[in-house]
């Protein structure tokens, strides 16, 4: 029989089993009694208030009908209570069961862990791809810059080189990669950019399907303050009469382009300086005239040496002796044009600084002319980083006179020779040759000395007078040979050269054939100067 349990106490497995057994016994007994009642209905008709129950072989047992009905009601209630108890027990057990909590928590935590770990994997892939693409872009802009240097400033070739190099070096896991290259800073820099994406298989679980990669790089053709070498460049520029008209204009544009590329704004750590030596039948040395010739540009009066007989008792010079040519020791000279010509003799092909026995001859002294007008009218400019001064000097060029190529070549050397340091101002003094072979931290030489020799024809003048072109060319080539022996790089630029002698002279003077140019028109002249400037410049990554 089912025992009542305290309210609120959960049912046990034994309780459920007891309920089930009790219910089965009660149902079986009820069915048996019903069958017995049916069999004995006739026997109880005479006894409406009683029922006879036969208990096997036992004696008959009379049970009132009311009691039977009461028992049936009890059994019905028991069955109902058992069903309710079984249902309530199931719900309570389900509500109180903790055996599934770990699985649910594990499922939730697993999703979070997978997202975090997967996100870290995707982020690592993104960093790797970005680093690889940045390295590829840096290399690509350097390749484009080098192509710009070696192709004479060919923009299309430089951009193609950049695109080709980047395509080979970029990350293979990026998608929708778009790269572009362009020339900036007046053609002295190559800028590259790249926009790409990487797929994110893990972060896509939280709605992030891609990560973007935006990178940029710029290769600057850096000289001077932004290179690892100091640079000294001397320009020998032909301003003779044959350069009149559009040719002198073309020369001005070409030379100024070179200055814009070679002379860098930042001169703090390293320097890049340019010197200019315009030439025609002579070289105008300007304010350096007395220092190099030992002559006063204002002239010098005659010098006399008078005997004692030319003085009276008071020691005064007699007027009869004064100015007598018989007593003249040095005739003196009138005011000079500030022009010089080539040395001759022992020091003709050397870089020795001016001094006793080594003075540079003045044009007036050699030719006997009393003219104070100099051709060319524009004087030399020692080494400087002052772009304004350099450009204004070039803009003032006037084409006139014959072609004394040997004297121009000599002065291209003197302007960057350390032997002449005492002649030039402190800020224009050339560095020692030893710096040419001294290397910096990254293997770059501490110094580069470069001479650029430009002419449009044969050299036909020597010491201010007409001379054999082959003779003058030979002298110029000897100067070039001695200059190169000091470690100076020599570039030559011929402009519309029309004789083989002129071409051969330029080729012989150049450091090697790749350093020699022959421009057929103004555009080619400008390209030649730009190409030289780009080769002088050092490539670097700006950003």
C-alpha positions as CSV (number, residue, x, y, z in Angstrom):
1,X,0.0,0.0,0.0
2,X,1.3,3.5,-1.0
3,X,2.5,5.5,2.0
4,X,1.9,9.3,2.1
5,X,5.1,11.3,1.9
6,X,5.8,14.7,3.4
7,X,4.9,17.5,1.1
8,X,7.8,18.9,-1.0
9,X,9.9,15.7,-0.5
10,X,11.0,14.4,-4.0
11,X,9.9,10.9,-5.0
12,X,12.5,8.2,-5.2
13,X,12.9,5.4,-7.7
14,X,11.5,3.0,-5.0
15,X,8.5,5.2,-4.6
16,X,7.7,5.1,-8.2
17,X,8.1,1.3,-8.2
18,X,5.8,0.9,-5.2
19,X,3.2,3.1,-6.8
20,X,3.3,1.0,-9.9
21,X,3.0,-2.3,-8.0
22,X,0.2,-1.1,-5.8
23,X,-1.7,0.2,-8.8
24,X,-1.4,-3.2,-10.6
25,X,-2.6,-5.1,-7.6
26,X,-5.6,-2.8,-7.1
27,X,-6.6,-3.0,-10.8
28,X,-6.3,-6.8,-10.7
29,X,-8.4,-7.0,-7.6
30,X,-11.0,-4.7,-9.0
31,X,-11.3,-6.7,-12.2
32,X,-11.7,-9.9,-10.2
33,X,-14.4,-8.5,-8.1
34,X,-16.3,-7.2,-11.1
35,X,-16.3,-10.6,-12.7
36,X,-17.4,-12.2,-9.4
37,X,-20.3,-9.7,-9.2
38,X,-21.4,-10.5,-12.6
39,X,-21.5,-14.3,-11.9
40,X,-23.4,-13.8,-8.6
41,X,-25.9,-11.2,-9.8
42,X,-28.7,-13.6,-9.8
43,X,-27.9,-14.7,-6.3
44,X,-28.1,-11.2,-5.0
45,X,-31.3,-10.2,-6.5
46,X,-33.1,-11.2,-3.4
47,X,-30.7,-9.3,-1.3
48,X,-30.5,-5.8,-2.8
49,X,-28.4,-4.4,0.0
50,X,-25.7,-7.1,-0.1
51,X,-23.2,-8.7,-2.4
52,X,-21.9,-12.2,-2.0
53,X,-18.2,-12.7,-2.5
54,X,-16.9,-16.2,-3.1
55,X,-13.4,-16.7,-1.9
56,X,-12.4,-20.0,-3.6
57,X,-13.2,-22.9,-1.3
58,X,-13.8,-20.6,1.6
59,X,-17.2,-20.0,2.9
60,X,-19.3,-17.3,1.3
61,X,-18.6,-13.7,2.3
62,X,-21.3,-11.2,2.1
63,X,-20.1,-7.5,1.4
64,X,-22.5,-4.7,1.2
65,X,-22.7,-3.1,-2.4
66,X,-22.0,0.4,-0.9
67,X,-18.7,-0.8,0.4
68,X,-17.8,-2.2,-3.0
69,X,-18.5,1.1,-4.7
70,X,-16.4,2.9,-2.1
71,X,-13.5,0.6,-2.7
72,X,-13.7,1.3,-6.5
73,X,-13.6,5.0,-5.8
74,X,-10.5,4.6,-3.7
75,X,-8.8,2.6,-6.4
76,X,-9.7,5.2,-9.0
77,X,-8.2,7.9,-6.8
78,X,-5.0,5.9,-6.3
79,X,-4.6,5.4,-10.0
80,X,-5.0,9.2,-10.5
81,X,-2.6,10.1,-7.8
82,X,0.0,7.6,-9.2
83,X,-0.2,9.2,-12.6
84,X,0.2,12.7,-11.1
85,X,3.0,11.6,-8.9
86,X,4.8,10.0,-11.8
87,X,4.4,13.1,-14.0
88,X,5.5,15.5,-11.2
89,X,8.5,13.3,-10.4
90,X,9.6,13.4,-14.0
91,X,9.4,17.2,-14.2
92,X,11.2,17.7,-10.9
93,X,13.9,15.3,-11.9
94,X,14.3,17.1,-15.2
95,X,14.4,20.5,-13.5
96,X,16.8,19.4,-10.9
97,X,19.1,17.3,-13.2
98,X,22.6,19.0,-13.5
99,X,24.2,16.3,-15.7
100,X,23.8,18.4,-19.0
101,X,25.2,21.7,-17.7
102,X,28.9,21.0,-18.6
103,X,28.0,20.1,-22.2
104,X,26.1,23.3,-22.7
105,X,28.9,25.4,-21.1
106,X,31.5,23.6,-23.1
107,X,29.6,24.2,-26.3
108,X,29.4,28.0,-25.5
109,X,33.0,28.3,-24.4
110,X,34.2,26.2,-27.4
111,X,32.6,28.7,-29.8
112,X,34.3,31.6,-28.1
113,X,37.7,29.9,-28.0
114,X,37.5,28.9,-31.6
115,X,36.6,32.5,-32.5
116,X,39.5,33.9,-30.5
117,X,42.1,31.4,-31.6
118,X,40.9,31.5,-35.2
119,X,40.9,35.3,-35.1
120,X,44.5,35.2,-33.9
121,X,45.4,32.9,-36.8
122,X,43.7,35.2,-39.3
123,X,45.4,38.3,-37.8
124,X,48.7,36.5,-38.0
125,X,48.1,35.7,-41.6
126,X,47.2,39.4,-42.2
127,X,50.4,40.6,-40.6
128,X,52.5,38.2,-42.6
129,X,50.8,39.2,-45.8
130,X,51.1,42.9,-45.0
131,X,54.8,42.5,-44.2
132,X,55.5,40.5,-47.4
133,X,53.6,43.0,-49.5
134,X,55.4,46.0,-47.9
135,X,58.7,44.3,-48.7
136,X,57.6,43.6,-52.2
137,X,56.5,47.2,-52.7
138,X,59.7,48.6,-51.3
139,X,61.7,46.4,-53.7
140,X,59.5,47.3,-56.6
141,X,59.9,51.1,-56.2
142,X,63.6,50.6,-56.0
143,X,63.5,48.5,-59.1
144,X,61.5,51.2,-60.8
145,X,63.9,53.9,-59.7
146,X,66.9,51.9,-61.0
147,X,65.1,51.5,-64.3
148,X,64.5,55.2,-64.3
149,X,68.3,55.7,-63.8
150,X,69.4,53.2,-66.5
151,X,66.8,54.1,-69.1
152,X,67.6,57.7,-69.3
153,X,64.5,58.7,-67.4
154,X,62.0,56.6,-69.4
155,X,58.8,56.8,-67.3
156,X,57.0,53.9,-69.0
157,X,60.0,51.5,-68.5
158,X,60.3,52.5,-64.8
159,X,56.6,51.9,-64.1
160,X,56.6,48.6,-66.0
161,X,59.6,47.5,-63.9
162,X,57.8,48.4,-60.7
163,X,54.6,46.5,-61.6
164,X,56.5,43.4,-62.8
165,X,58.7,43.2,-59.7
166,X,55.8,43.7,-57.3
167,X,53.7,40.9,-59.0
168,X,56.6,38.5,-58.5
169,X,57.3,39.4,-54.9
170,X,53.8,40.0,-53.3
171,X,52.0,37.6,-50.9
172,X,50.2,34.7,-52.5
173,X,47.3,34.7,-50.0
174,X,46.0,38.2,-50.9
175,X,43.0,38.7,-53.1
176,X,41.9,41.7,-55.3
177,X,45.4,43.1,-55.1
178,X,45.7,46.5,-57.0
179,X,49.1,48.2,-57.3
180,X,50.1,51.4,-59.0
181,X,53.3,53.3,-59.6
182,X,53.9,57.0,-60.5
183,X,56.8,59.5,-60.8
184,X,56.8,62.3,-58.3
185,X,59.0,65.2,-57.3
186,X,59.7,66.3,-60.8
187,X,60.7,62.8,-61.9
188,X,63.2,62.2,-59.1
189,X,61.1,59.8,-57.1
190,X,58.9,56.7,-57.7
191,X,55.8,56.2,-55.5
192,X,54.0,52.9,-55.3
193,X,50.8,52.0,-53.6
194,X,48.9,48.7,-53.1
195,X,45.4,47.9,-51.9
196,X,44.6,44.2,-51.2
197,X,42.6,41.9,-49.0
198,X,43.0,38.5,-47.3
199,X,40.2,36.0,-46.7
200,X,39.4,35.2,-43.0
201,X,38.0,31.7,-42.6
202,X,37.8,32.0,-38.8
203,X,36.7,35.5,-38.4
204,X,34.0,34.9,-41.0
205,X,32.2,33.0,-38.3
206,X,31.5,36.3,-36.6
207,X,30.8,38.2,-39.9
208,X,34.3,39.4,-40.8
209,X,35.0,37.9,-44.2
210,X,38.1,39.9,-45.2
211,X,40.8,42.1,-43.8
212,X,42.2,45.0,-45.9
213,X,45.9,45.7,-46.5
214,X,46.7,49.3,-47.6
215,X,50.4,50.0,-48.1
216,X,52.6,52.6,-49.8
217,X,56.3,53.2,-50.5
218,X,58.4,55.8,-52.2
219,X,61.9,55.5,-53.7
220,X,63.7,58.9,-53.9
221,X,66.7,59.5,-56.0
222,X,68.6,61.0,-53.2
223,X,71.9,62.8,-53.3
224,X,73.8,64.9,-50.8
225,X,72.1,65.2,-47.5
226,X,69.9,62.2,-48.1
227,X,72.6,59.9,-49.5
228,X,75.5,58.2,-47.7
229,X,78.1,60.0,-49.8
230,X,79.2,63.6,-50.2
231,X,79.0,64.6,-53.8
232,X,81.1,67.1,-55.8
233,X,80.2,67.8,-59.4
234,X,81.9,70.2,-61.8
235,X,80.1,71.2,-65.0
236,X,82.3,72.2,-68.0
237,X,79.7,73.9,-70.3
238,X,80.3,75.1,-73.8
239,X,79.0,78.7,-74.3
240,X,80.8,79.3,-77.6
241,X,79.3,81.1,-80.6
242,X,78.1,77.8,-82.2
243,X,75.8,77.4,-79.2
244,X,73.8,80.5,-80.1
245,X,70.0,80.3,-80.5
246,X,68.0,77.3,-79.3
247,X,71.1,75.3,-78.4
248,X,72.1,77.6,-75.6
249,X,68.5,77.5,-74.3
250,X,68.5,73.7,-74.4
251,X,71.8,73.7,-72.5
252,X,70.3,76.0,-69.8
253,X,67.3,73.7,-69.3
254,X,69.4,70.6,-69.2
255,X,72.0,71.9,-66.7
256,X,69.3,73.2,-64.4
257,X,67.5,69.8,-64.5
258,X,70.8,68.2,-63.3
259,X,71.1,70.7,-60.5
260,X,67.6,70.1,-59.3
261,X,68.2,66.4,-59.1
262,X,71.8,66.4,-57.7
263,X,71.7,69.2,-55.2
264,X,69.6,68.1,-52.2
265,X,68.0,70.5,-49.8
266,X,69.3,68.8,-46.6
267,X,73.1,69.4,-46.4
268,X,73.5,68.7,-42.7
269,X,74.8,65.1,-42.6
270,X,76.2,64.8,-46.2
271,X,76.7,67.5,-48.9
272,X,76.0,67.6,-52.6
273,X,77.6,70.6,-54.3
274,X,78.0,71.7,-57.9
275,X,80.6,73.9,-59.6
276,X,80.3,75.6,-63.0
277,X,83.1,76.2,-65.5
278,X,81.6,77.9,-68.6
279,X,84.2,78.2,-71.4
280,X,84.7,79.7,-74.9
281,X,88.2,80.8,-76.0
282,X,89.0,81.4,-72.3
283,X,87.7,80.8,-68.9
284,X,86.4,83.8,-66.9
285,X,87.7,83.4,-63.3
286,X,86.1,86.5,-61.9
287,X,87.1,87.5,-58.4
288,X,89.7,84.7,-58.3
289,X,91.8,86.4,-61.1
290,X,94.6,87.8,-58.9
291,X,94.8,84.6,-56.7
292,X,95.4,82.4,-59.8
293,X,97.4,84.7,-62.1
294,X,99.3,86.9,-59.6
295,X,98.1,89.9,-61.6
296,X,96.0,92.8,-60.5
297,X,92.9,93.1,-62.6
298,X,93.2,96.9,-62.2
299,X,96.6,96.8,-63.9
300,X,100.1,97.7,-62.7
301,X,102.3,100.7,-63.5
302,X,105.8,100.3,-65.0
303,X,108.7,99.7,-62.6
304,X,112.0,101.7,-63.0
305,X,115.4,101.5,-61.5
306,X,117.3,104.8,-61.6
307,X,121.0,105.2,-61.1
308,X,122.4,107.8,-58.5
309,X,123.1,110.2,-61.3
310,X,119.3,110.6,-61.7
311,X,119.0,112.1,-58.2
312,X,120.0,115.7,-57.2
313,X,121.8,116.7,-54.0
314,X,118.6,116.7,-52.1
315,X,117.9,113.1,-53.2
316,X,115.1,114.1,-55.6
317,X,114.6,112.3,-58.9
318,X,115.6,114.4,-61.9
319,X,112.8,115.1,-64.3
320,X,115.1,114.1,-67.1
321,X,115.3,110.6,-65.8
322,X,111.7,110.1,-64.8
323,X,109.9,107.7,-67.1
324,X,112.9,107.1,-69.2
325,X,112.6,103.7,-70.8
326,X,116.3,103.1,-70.4
327,X,115.7,102.7,-66.7
328,X,112.5,100.6,-67.0
329,X,112.7,97.3,-65.2
330,X,109.1,96.2,-65.7
331,X,106.8,97.8,-68.1
332,X,103.7,96.9,-65.9
333,X,100.4,96.3,-67.5
334,X,97.1,97.9,-68.1
335,X,93.8,96.7,-66.5
336,X,93.0,93.1,-67.2
337,X,90.1,91.2,-68.4
338,X,89.5,88.5,-65.8
339,X,90.1,85.7,-68.2
340,X,92.7,83.0,-68.3
341,X,94.1,80.5,-70.7
342,X,96.0,77.1,-70.5
343,X,99.2,76.6,-68.7
344,X,102.1,75.3,-70.7
345,X,105.3,73.5,-69.8
346,X,105.8,71.4,-66.7
347,X,102.4,72.1,-65.1
348,X,100.3,72.0,-68.2
349,X,98.5,68.7,-67.5
350,X,98.6,68.8,-63.7
351,X,96.3,70.0,-61.0
352,X,99.0,71.9,-59.1
353,X,97.7,75.0,-57.3
354,X,98.8,78.4,-58.6
355,X,102.1,79.7,-57.2
356,X,105.5,80.8,-58.3
357,X,106.3,79.1,-61.6
358,X,102.8,77.7,-61.6
359,X,100.7,80.7,-62.2
360,X,97.8,80.5,-64.6
361,X,98.5,82.8,-67.5
362,X,96.0,85.6,-68.2
363,X,94.5,86.1,-71.6
364,X,95.8,89.6,-71.8
365,X,99.3,88.6,-70.9
366,X,99.4,85.8,-73.6
367,X,97.7,87.6,-76.4
368,X,98.9,91.1,-75.7
369,X,95.4,92.5,-75.9
370,X,94.5,95.5,-73.7
371,X,90.8,94.7,-73.8
372,X,89.1,94.3,-70.4
373,X,86.2,92.5,-72.0
374,X,86.1,88.8,-71.3
375,X,84.7,86.0,-73.4
376,X,82.8,84.3,-71.9
377,X,81.2,87.0,-69.9
378,X,80.0,84.7,-67.1
379,X,82.6,83.6,-64.6
380,X,83.2,80.3,-62.9
381,X,81.3,79.3,-59.7
382,X,83.2,77.2,-57.1
383,X,81.4,74.3,-55.4
384,X,78.2,75.3,-53.8
385,X,74.8,73.9,-52.8
386,X,73.1,77.3,-53.5
387,X,70.6,76.3,-56.3
388,X,69.6,79.9,-56.8
389,X,73.1,81.0,-57.5
390,X,73.8,78.1,-59.7
391,X,70.7,78.5,-61.8
392,X,71.0,82.3,-62.1
393,X,74.6,81.8,-63.4
394,X,73.3,79.3,-66.0
395,X,70.5,81.7,-67.0
396,X,73.0,84.4,-67.7
397,X,74.9,82.4,-70.3
398,X,75.5,84.2,-73.7
399,X,76.9,82.2,-76.6
400,X,80.0,83.8,-78.1
401,X,83.6,83.0,-79.2
402,X,85.7,80.0,-80.2
403,X,86.1,76.6,-78.5
404,X,89.1,76.1,-76.2
405,X,88.2,72.7,-74.9
406,X,91.5,72.1,-73.1
407,X,91.2,75.1,-70.8
408,X,87.6,74.1,-70.0
409,X,88.7,70.6,-69.2
410,X,91.4,71.9,-66.9
411,X,89.1,74.1,-65.0
412,X,86.5,71.3,-64.5
413,X,89.4,69.5,-62.7
414,X,90.6,72.5,-60.7
415,X,87.2,73.2,-59.2
416,X,87.0,69.8,-57.5
417,X,90.7,69.3,-56.9
418,X,91.8,69.4,-53.2
419,X,95.1,70.8,-54.4
420,X,93.2,74.1,-55.0
421,X,91.6,74.2,-51.5
422,X,93.6,77.4,-50.6
423,X,92.2,79.2,-53.6
424,X,88.5,78.7,-52.9
425,X,86.4,79.9,-50.0
426,X,86.1,77.6,-47.0
427,X,82.5,76.4,-48.0
428,X,83.7,75.6,-51.5
429,X,86.9,73.7,-50.7
430,X,87.0,70.2,-52.3
431,X,87.4,67.2,-50.0
432,X,90.6,65.1,-50.1
433,X,90.9,62.3,-52.6
434,X,91.3,59.9,-49.7
435,X,87.6,60.1,-49.0
436,X,86.9,58.5,-52.4
437,X,88.2,55.2,-51.1
438,X,86.9,55.5,-47.6
439,X,83.7,53.6,-47.1
440,X,80.8,54.5,-44.9
441,X,78.8,52.1,-42.6
442,X,76.9,50.6,-45.4
443,X,79.7,50.3,-47.9
444,X,79.1,53.6,-49.6
445,X,82.2,55.7,-50.4
446,X,82.3,58.8,-48.3
447,X,82.9,61.0,-51.4
448,X,82.2,61.0,-55.1
449,X,83.9,63.5,-57.4
450,X,82.3,63.9,-60.9
451,X,83.2,66.0,-63.9
452,X,80.7,66.5,-66.7
453,X,82.2,67.8,-69.9
454,X,79.8,69.2,-72.5
455,X,80.6,70.6,-76.0
456,X,79.0,71.0,-79.4
457,X,82.1,70.7,-81.6
458,X,85.8,70.3,-82.1
459,X,88.3,72.0,-79.8
460,X,90.0,74.6,-82.0
461,X,91.6,77.2,-79.7
462,X,94.6,77.1,-77.4
463,X,96.0,80.0,-75.3
464,X,93.4,82.3,-76.7
465,X,94.4,81.8,-80.3
466,X,93.2,79.5,-83.1
467,X,95.0,76.1,-83.1
468,X,94.9,72.7,-84.6
469,X,91.8,70.8,-83.5
470,X,93.8,67.5,-83.2
471,X,96.4,69.2,-81.0
472,X,93.9,70.8,-78.7
473,X,91.9,67.5,-78.5
474,X,95.1,65.6,-77.6
475,X,95.8,68.1,-74.8
476,X,92.2,67.7,-73.5
477,X,92.5,63.9,-73.5
478,X,95.7,64.0,-71.5
479,X,94.0,66.2,-68.9
480,X,91.1,63.7,-68.8
481,X,93.4,60.8,-68.3
482,X,95.2,62.4,-65.4
483,X,91.9,63.5,-63.9
484,X,90.5,60.0,-64.0
485,X,93.7,58.6,-62.5
486,X,92.8,60.6,-59.3
487,X,89.5,58.7,-59.0
488,X,87.3,61.4,-60.6
489,X,84.3,60.0,-62.7
490,X,84.1,61.7,-66.0
491,X,80.9,62.0,-68.0
492,X,80.9,63.6,-71.5
493,X,78.0,65.0,-73.4
494,X,78.4,65.8,-77.1
495,X,75.7,68.0,-78.6
496,X,75.1,67.6,-82.3
497,X,78.8,66.7,-82.9
498,X,79.4,66.6,-86.6
499,X,83.1,65.3,-86.8
500,X,84.6,62.1,-85.8
501,X,87.4,63.9,-84.0
502,X,85.0,65.6,-81.7
503,X,83.2,62.3,-81.0
504,X,86.4,60.4,-80.4
505,X,87.6,63.1,-78.0
506,X,84.4,62.9,-75.9
507,X,84.6,59.1,-75.9
508,X,88.2,59.1,-74.8
509,X,87.6,61.5,-72.0
510,X,84.7,59.5,-70.5
511,X,85.4,57.0,-67.7
512,X,84.1,54.3,-70.1
513,X,81.7,54.3,-73.1
514,X,78.6,54.1,-70.9
515,X,79.6,57.5,-69.5
516,X,79.6,59.2,-73.0
517,X,76.5,60.7,-74.5
518,X,75.9,62.3,-77.9
519,X,72.6,64.3,-78.1
520,X,71.1,65.0,-81.4
521,X,68.6,67.6,-80.3
522,X,67.5,69.6,-77.3
523,X,65.3,66.9,-75.8
524,X,68.1,64.3,-76.1
525,X,70.5,66.8,-74.4
526,X,68.1,67.2,-71.5
527,X,67.7,63.5,-71.2
528,X,71.4,63.0,-71.2
529,X,71.9,65.4,-68.3
530,X,68.9,63.9,-66.4
531,X,70.4,60.4,-66.9
532,X,73.7,61.5,-65.5
533,X,72.0,63.2,-62.6
534,X,70.0,60.0,-61.9
535,X,73.1,57.9,-62.0
536,X,74.9,60.2,-59.6
537,X,71.9,60.1,-57.3
538,X,71.5,57.3,-54.8
539,X,68.2,55.5,-54.5
540,X,66.6,55.3,-51.0
541,X,63.3,54.4,-49.6
542,X,61.6,57.5,-48.3
543,X,58.5,56.0,-46.8
